[in-house]
């Protein structure tokens, strides 16, 4: 295990923001974590876990020791009458993992295709798309405590999944002593892919694909391909135009609040939830405030999807974290002043 110094982080964050890690250790195995914690120079140092860098905004150089997770491995753990249990190393690319499961006859993750990032980041964010969230396919995960080096496993209940949320996004304090933000490094994640497989198609874009193709009984590979096509049409490839995916969470309001907004803005995009609440499309709210295509410095709102903030300066004159956050705060203010709703960012601001 070697600790590198003064490491450029521009290649390791999907926004392409220029920043440096004062110190960086590449974690390719559990043993690398244990070796680091056994080293007197690094045992008590503050640490920052970095996966694919697809859900972060760097506002400056990173002073804590960066743990770049590169643990690999894909395997079928168990084949039961009810489900396939598949395990992936935390450093595996998420999209490649989804494609591997489909190609190997273990369907269930296809709606989550083309989401950037790594497997280890998927439970942290409880990623979701096109009617499926990670928690719907989650079995368990392995992790290592960064203070003691103790290995442990968590099931879905212990991960405390919420909308783009989990125990890994909360700091332990007061009554919430189990918050794991900054306290653990995920090493492996296992997925429960149910049998018999059934396509999840209750999403407008997928319903349109069925109508366009005349295929109302798609297989998993066809759903995978459709999701990839839909995402490519709507969202920029971060390798060509830096971004962190959806920048804001879709807000949830009461039925009464939604009715009030509809009275003023009848075209608002909204989705009734099982608990009686209403989820609003954050991208629609932002677009309604006139932000689509606008910029602050080299930070811009994507022309095709107002929910995505992008790096207009490319690699030559890259956006700064400060510009991204200035734009984000301006959008929040506009939406709050018009709709009385405070949008919550999805990415972690470092």
TIVOFI-494770 format. One record per residue: y, z, x of N, C-alpha, C in turn. Coordinates in steps of 0.001 Angstrom, whole numbers, plus 500000, padded with zeros to 6 digits. Each point is the difference from the previous one (the first is absolute). Example, Ala and Ser with C-alpha at 12.3 -4.5 7.8 and 13.67 -1.06 7.14 Angstrom:
// TIVOFI-494770
494310507800513190501190500000499110501200500000500900
501050499280499650501190500060500820501090500730499230
//
This chain:
// TIVOFI-494770
498810500000500852501190500000499148501243500000500890
500834498977499857501201499855500816501228500058499105
500999500767500398501265500062499287500981499042500667
500491499038499230500982499040500495501408500527499716
500963499512500777501368500505499873500986498862499744
501057500332499237501069499043499691499422498696499428
499235500127498925499272498870499420500808499366498871
500257498674500052500692499322498894499181500073498712
500670500344498890499304500113498714500277498825499076
500809499044500441500269498842499143498726499268499584
499010499826500894498765499331499565499153500836499057
500298501310499886499147500911499246500621500467498688
501077499325499534500496500299498661500325498675499316
499583499861498760500062498708499316501429499565499689
500964500915500062501398499630499816500550499301501246
499338500223501151500479499417501248501229500697500539
500180501275499650501138500774500483499783500361501467
501055499854500806499903500351501414500125501511500160
498987500590500605499994501433500311498956500215501078
500014501155500608499028500306501050499351501358499753
498762500094500440499312501290500018500170500572501398
500522501203500089500115500608501324498621500141500634
499009500334499161498619500124500487499066499487498908
498939499288500394499065499431499022498580500079500541
499090500495499159498575500062500343499222499153499005
499116499146500507499170499161499137498716500754499663
499751500165498719498851500779499526498927499042499500
498939499834500798498914499094499639498745500739499562
500015501334500067498820500788499629500416501441499749
499093500756499386500237501432499816500204500677501351
499235499537501000500071500613501327501392499885500596
500723498912499688501358499843500517500924501083499445
499825500328498733500816501061499398499690501341500666
498724500284500165499598501277500590500457500109501446
499953498886500737500466500016501388501490500284500061
500739499433499072501443500217499951500319501462499704
499256500580499060500246501396499622499511500978501062
499131499545500888499531500851501087500927499935501209
500930499056499976500930499808501116501209500913499804
500236500867500954501086500976499888501365499332499851
500144498797500550501287499307499924500313499499498602
498954499765499180500214499368498706499509500824498817
499251501050500243499380500773498921501025500484498976
501107500535500475500982500599499090501197499090499721
499952498770500494501115499071499782500047499541498551
501200499834499425500093499405498664499367498612500014
499347499645498882499257498737499963500357499196498753
499929498677500150500253499070498897498867498990499959
499275499961498863498860499096499854500491498635499525
499618498942500718500418498641499679498775499124499772
499948499376498830498914499071499700500468498580500202
500138499249498890500457498619500092501506499862499996
500722501106499772501456499947499999500576499205498844
499238499869498912500438499175498878500761500783498943
500101501287500162500639500817498971500972501000500618
500683499569501071500949500882500663501309499270500264
501074500765500063501300499501500439500419500853501189
500087499383501162500383500714501215501524499993500117
500604501181500018501453500099500090500463500330501415
499070500036500945500328500277501394498728500123500807
500139500302501292498821500199500836499216501214499509
498687499946500189499120501064499508499724500983501136
500457501221499829499839501012501043498622500669499989
499412500278498826498644500581500028499007499050500657
498902500540500483498928499194500566499401499124498900
500060498682500166499467499070499011498496499830500221
499230500238498941498552499795500043499703498690499283
499773498946500767499747498664499442498514499896499672
499671500021498718498612500059499551499357498609500099
498936499897500797499303498728500215498486500156499852
499578500952499164498567500253499776499407498892499143
498952499345500502499398498856499321498647500364499384
499424499029499273498661500168499439499959499739498509
499048499169499562499771499710498593498507500077499742
499594500747498965498565500095499728499744500419498556
498841499606499514499512500479498713499288501318500248
500511501065499412499428501332500200498811500224499083
500140499558498737498958500277499005500048498958498896
498842499624499513499882499058498890499229500705498898
500716500472498976499385500755498920499963499146498733
499260500419498984499988499237498751501373499885499346
500892500937500315501310500012499351501135499448500852
499824499967501330501121499590500839499565499656501414
500836499194500660499907499823501438501002500954500638
499572500747500997500902500863500757500249499324501344
501235499609500234500374499265501207500959500840500820
499840499973501317500859500784500900500752499076500960
501260500316500249500811499219500929500766500928500929
500109499599501269500799500744500950501474499921499640
500741501064500296501402500081499586500867498933500639
499571499453501132500788498983500674499707498583499569
499057499822499085499699498663499499501174499483499154
500281498714500107501023499382499159499535500025498546
500887500439499099499606500170498605499507498695499381
500773498931500120499613498746499360498672499485500537
499799500100501307498733499544500579498827500817499463
500251501281499758498956500862499434499650499571498580
501021499717499204499756499531498628499188498707500025
500381499064500861499284498726500075498562500205500470
499797500923500929498641500299500479499125500516498864
500549500878499164499198500533498888499623498891499022
500940499130499693499715498907499062498970499048500587
500197499627501266499091499040500641498585500549500158
499882501328500087498684500605500197499360500477498697
500589499630498873499384500314498719500253501405499500
501132500608500406500371501345499538501353499917499293
500070499409498816501293499792499340500589501290499446
501302499946499720500690501145499410501395500219500548
500268499468501208501313500174500624500855498736499910
499486498936499368500654498691500057501419499987499444
500314500859499025501366500052499465500999500540501017
499491500620501057500869500591501023500116499106501233
499626498738499857500068499060501119501435499780500456
500149499697501278501248499591500642501066501105500063
499640501230499690500926501106500230500033500262501501
501186500023500614500064500215501447499643501433500367
499694500201501287499699501345500483498546500163500397
499641501229500291498654500322500441499279500870498970
498692500126500181499177500806499096500466501453499976
500360500541501148500416501403500059501240500295499188
500858499008499825501206500209499208499775499874498508
498862499432499588499781499731498577499933501264499142
499305501071500428500012501202499167501307500786500095
500708499870501109501287500695500138500941499543498897
500057498689499806500903499391499029499362499848498625
498677500185499903499273499671498781500429498612499534
499744499017500873500453498640499733499441499487498681
500725499059499407499544499448498739500609498646499734
499316499194499209500516498687499610499110499407498919
500614499277499071499285499208498995498928500801499256
500408501200499583499143500796499132499012500917500676
500014500049501340499074500868500732500780500827501014
499685501298500072500541500866501046498856500453500898
500350500376501215498967500439500936499158501122499404
500636500945499305499260501138499451498886499560499051
500134498796499414498964499482499102498736499607500755
500105499795501301498874499532500815499710500944501165
500577501178499969499901500923501130498783500910499880
499310500183501112498880500938500062500383501246500794
500381499832501266500371501133500847500598499466501296
500537500898500813500518499612501303499703501090501018
500017499601501266499872500939501110501330500064500727
500325501178500504501253500182500721499834501101501039
500986500094500878500006501039501025501331500741499935
499934501332499957501207500817499993500672499925501363
501302499721500006500694499796501261500424501295500676
499790501126499351500305501279500657498746500618500624
498872499895499312498777500661500477498952499033500536
500106498709499640498967499045500386498782500049499094
500083500758498921498864500142499088499836498733499167
498778499478499932499699498849499153499721500489498582
500472499261499005499753500376498609499965498749499139
499478500163498789499928498899499040500672500421498698
500541499019499282500648500262498719499458499038498951
499799500517498774499662499122498888501285499640499258
499878499268498905501183499522499290500860501142499475
499372501029499442500773501116499456500801500690501097
499395500160501169500684500674501103501135499162500577
499934498678499809501087499136500468501218500060499081
499826500552498802501111500170499047500767498699499797
499273498947499657500636498701499831500970499996498824
501115499314500204500957499740498936500500498579500177
501001499628499246500552498649500122500669499846501363
499391499187500873500445499795501390500189501333500706
499040500880499781500157501367500500498633500602500295
500006500981500909498790500747500334500403501256500753
499016500823500319500247501231500748500546499703501393
499765498786500496500455499636501342501492499684500056
500663499955498844501435499732499980500817501263499754
499314501153499945500698501249499706499865500988501149
501090500672500286500027500992501069499546501343499446
499160500691500746499539501324499579501168500978500025
500236500658498858501080500988499932499821500843498750
500266501266500101499953500887498848498672499955499290
500055499678498691498784499967499195499138498778500321
500607498970500595499237498795500335499533500089501450
499022500854500248499525500222501357499054498911500474
499621499093499079499007498988500352500638498642500332
501318499915500005500645498753500362499585499590501408
499637498725500181499449499568501281500900499036500760
501220499811499554500903499106500716500207500507501421
499685499144500976500178500368501400498963500950500554
499004500348499179499024501001500433498602499440500231
499782498744499647498644499454500095500052498520500325
498928499529500629499833498574500289498735499526499317
500115499034499106498849499447499290499220499098500947
498692500180500055499165499208500911499164498950499284
499492500317498805499165499078499238500211500224498510
499849498921499223500142500078498547498783499345499357
499476500640498947498860499448499268500424499629498564
499465498896499543500341499475498681498751499950499124
500174500338498723498926499906499008500286498776499140
499178498979500164500188498741499289498955499916498893
500424500157498756499054500232498900499154498789499632
498788500324499547499096499024499406499835500336498511
499822499025499144500184498579500304501471499693500214
500271499004500839501392499614500250500609499359498767
501256500312499750500725499401498892501406499654500470
500414498767499805501330499571500430501076500767499246
501033500449500713501165500656499393501073498923499838
500225499568498778500868498847499758501163500309499056
500219501266499678501044500361499052501381500023500609
500357498926500659501311499892500631500513498601499728
501270499868499637500537498746499507499750498824500946
500240500200501299499817498901500945498550499539500071
499076500935499903498584499629500025499586499329498688
500565500452498894499723499356498722500494498552500020
501133499777500645500526498638500134499069499135500831
499437500583501072499066499247500837498772499568499187
499502500903499158498859499641499163500353498852499066
501188500079499398500419498958499074500204498670500723
500603500058501195500265498772500761498708499300500412
499022500783500407498754499437500528498937499790498936
500158500659498863498964499943498975498781500829500356
500133500834501039498900500852500460500253501418499507
499285500402498963500204501324499417498930501004500435
499119499573500895498993500905500561499951499817501524
501109500290500683500031499783501450499095500974500734
499456499555501140499257500924500850500977500696500948
499489500922500802500863500808500859500772499148500997
499347498968500555500683499148500972501136499223499346
499802499579498774501059499279499296501169500919499683
499717501245499609501083500972499776500751500243501313
499258500168501079500589500191501325500947498849500326
499538498772499814500821498831500312501230499923499101
499831500334498722501137499987499080501048501022500410
499561501208500327500940501046500412500758499573501267
499294499409500948500653499524501226501049498941499671
499665499067499112500931498936499628501231500575499294
499785500953499106501110500618499267500925500727500962
499428500779500909500814500768500940500764499061500944
499344498942500452500680499074500923501164499285499311
499870499748498706501068499329499260501197500913499757
499735501300499903501057500952499651500578500755501186
499169500275501001500383500921501060500026499301501352
500939500365500860500068499363501314498920500528500943
499512499131500866499080500398501058500797500766501046
499646501245500235500784500842500908500032499436501414
499017499162500343499996499400501341501058498913500129
500462499456498860501045498990500002501361500581499615
499998500949499093501226500636499521499718501497499859
500482500766500955499662501424500050500323500735498714
499086500866499561500212500795498791498966501115499955
500171500920499080499052501105499823499350499940498627
499883498784499445499419499863498672500945500533498931
499454500462498901500830500564498933500755501215500528
501333499961499903500787501069500625500187501202499081
499983499775498696500205501098499052498804500134499060
499754501216499575498968500251499008500501499573498628
499073499557499145500355499732498617500216501330499289
501178500245499457500266501309499380499309500157498662
499709501235499646499382500314498713500992500805499159
500139499627498735500923500685499093499268500344498706
500633500815499178499426500330498701500201498816499047
499260500021498912500142498932499001501421499979499438
500591501203499845501364500089499478501010499387500977
499816500297501302500895499424501002499879498484500027
498769499512499894499778498559500016500659499341498792
499868500624498843500608499442498787501511499906500147
500587500993500644501450499997500222500411498846500908
499193499770501060500308498908500931499800498649499312
498931499872499218499726498742499295501136499663499031
500609501033499387501110499770499076501169499328500710
500143500303501304501085499407500794499563498749500746
498730499986500434499456498879500785498634499619499432
499967499210498934498734499687499315498964499296500869
500426499343501074499079499222500819499326500826501106
500276501289500063499443500812501076498472499930500009
499431499839501194498542499920500135499445501422500056
499066500287499086499467501357499923498535499963499600
499269501063500395498558500070499768499645501375499434
499466500059498777499559501283499436498839500570500817
500008501313500224498955500675500756499119500807499060
498820500363500474499034500705499160500517501349499514
500865500637500790500502501331499632501224499950499089
500373498802499564501147499865499099501312499691500699
500017500134501314501212499670500749500100498486500162
501124499541500512500245498570500187500366499742501461
499308499048500610500330499615501374500926498797499954
501109500085500743500964498913500056499826499218501294
500280498714499956499902499153501187501243500185500852
499850500647501142501144500260500869500664498702500448
499183498956500258500568498720500407500932499431498952
499646500147498715500851499517498918501309500776499976
499944501313500168501213500830499991500947499578501117
499434499750501188500810499602501152500613498623499765
499210499087499477500484498640499720501109500032498946
499828500856499004500999500105498933501339500493500528
499958500708501108501237500495500622500594498994500987
499386498822500074500565498925500787499712500016501487
498925500687500413499736500158501433499115498909500599
499303499236499195499080499012500557500770499013500891
499529499845501249500630499081500944501168500573500765
500475501210499644501146500609500680499555500669501313
500983500238500886499699500589501305501027501050500383
499569500911500855500874500930500710499640499856501468
500897499370500782499642499697501380498796499072500010
498980500351500756498779499191500067498906500498499072
500327500927499119499055500455498973500317499270498702
498979499394499387500247499249498787498989500281498911
500329499583498785499091500076498854499368498619499841
498688499955500001499266498731499970500363499194498755
500204498694500196500440499132498910498972499861498888
498726500117500317498949499796499004499521501291499345
500341501142500591499521501280499466500965501099500449
500775500508499031501049500967500326499458501337500484
498708500227499816499398501264500417499766500053501512
500144498850500668499698499914501427501285499871500817
500196500888500965501102499894500947499469499333501264
500828499130500612499510499191501107500925500061501210
499440499595501141500704499933501276500535498581500177
501285499790499719500571498659500081500342499601501437
499979500946500927500359499681501378498839499517500844
498799500048499441498821499572500741499764500854501233
499339499427500982499703500723501235501150499916500996
500887499022499797501102499811500941501135500992499759
500379500145498729501060500947499629499464500899498884
499020500811500315499280500738498951500861501015499254
499603500218498767500637501025499181499813501370500640
500936500884499758499853501392500436499553500853498822
499398501133500319499607500916498941501196500478499203
501142500147500666501218500424499313500447498985498960
499897498705500330500370498964499039499068500014498796
498714500174500252499030500047498900500322501148499058
500260501169500556500247501167499160501358499927499308
501004499362500637501292499806499339499835499110498777
499233498913500156499725499108498871499221500735498916
498970500746500403499174500720499024500834500986499189
500888500724500668500832500991499291500992499329499058
500521498839500406500914499265499121499275499533498741
498763499544500158499193499580498848499726501191499089
499626501123500588499744501205499202501219500382499166
501176499939500616501243500355499303500251499055498829
499817498701500221500229499017498934499074500234498812
498715500197500296499019500185498927500271501299499250
500372501042500726500280501288499346501233499896499101
501028499318500492501228499904499210499795499182498730
499129498995500064499791499162498813498940500557499061
498903500512500566498866500400499153499730501506499975
500671500756500861499740501440500057498663500332500627
499475499095500822498696500181500638500174499972501513
499467500998500681500070500044501459498710499451500577
500085498841500638498822499389500600499569500788501238
498689500117500157499439500738501138499374499013500984
500422500048501265499414499078500992498515500267500226
499254498936500292498586500134500359499797500271501478
500707499303500915499718500181501433500412501385500505
499367500395501092500371501237500686501140499674500958
501065500761499920501168499790500875499844500910501209
499977499411501190499761500754501245501293500037500810
//
